[in-house]
Amino acid sequence: MDQAPGSPQGPDDQGPQHAQSLPGCYRHPDRETGIRCTRCERPICPECMVNASVGFQCPDCARGDSGTRHHPAATRPRTIAGGTVTADPRLLTKILLGINVAVFIAVHVQSSLLDHLVLIGEWPPAPFKATQGVADGEWYRLVTAMFTHQQPWHIGFNMLSLWWLGGPLEAALGRARYLCLYFVSGLAGSALTYLLASPTEASLGASGAIFGLFGATAVLMRRLNYDMRPIIALLVINLIFTFGWSNIAWQAHIGGLVAGVITGYAMVHAPREHRALVQYGTCALVLVVVVALTLLRTAQLT
């Protein structure tokens, strides 16, 4: 890992003959370490590590006091992506889970509601005409389909995944960035499904957003040098089900996964001096691609 700008170097980190050595702890330069503070990115040894919601922090950042090196506002607790540390790091995950469950209940109470929420290109097929599909201007279906489920096993699996993946990601990214990741991934999955699937085939479920969380989790674990084997194994299992099980919109899974990896990488690797610009700019670019794919498919169908 490259030395962070402005961080002190240990004696083993000087000169080309030690180019491959690990940096020394900023408080104990004689102790090599591969761990860095998730806030200021200074190298820290095991004695100086303070457990944080994600990763470890140095003692100064854990106390919210890093001396005079930063502006006072910069000493406020921040996540690895620059978001604000909150008292309830799972609040948005709970809200998203609640919306999904509420829509699931509403669909079973009023079954006709399902026809207005699912993602479908056009219905009925040509030459008949009806205003029921994305091709007819109902773009809202790209969003509503992300929160719609019909089968208990479908919502059960997706909500378990949302709870397992969403909580740690929300804590690591912060609420605003986490919400952007979720919606960008879900919309990318909807857009790819709309582009490649049959226009008369309905699609629904939060799977696109969930696969986006999978991708971002893998990126985050790689950034923190965590063991990636569990998340990779789980992702492989899900991809096997995606392509081996009938009636699964693989397009939503792949679209969400790709968007999640791209957006997640921007979130945790953005340079600190232009962090917000890179993070939200990447989200905007992915949304531009979503709009472009939707316009392209609509032009093909109309």
SULJO-V167623 format. One line per field, one symbol per residue. phi: phi as a letter, one per 30 degrees, with the letter a starting at -180 (. if undefined). A space follows every 50 residues. Layout:
# SULJO-V167623
phi = ???
This chain:
# SULJO-V167623
phi = .dddeiddcdddcciddcdcdddcedcbedcdaccbddcciddbdedcdb ebebibbdeddddibcicdbdeddddebddcjdddcdcdceddddddddd dddedddddbdddedccddbdaaddeddbadalddcjddeddcdddccbc ceddddddddddddcdedddddcjddddddeddddddddddddddcdddc cdbakddddddddedddddddddchddceddddddddddddecccdicdd ddddeddddddddddddccddddbedddddddeddddddedddddddddd cc
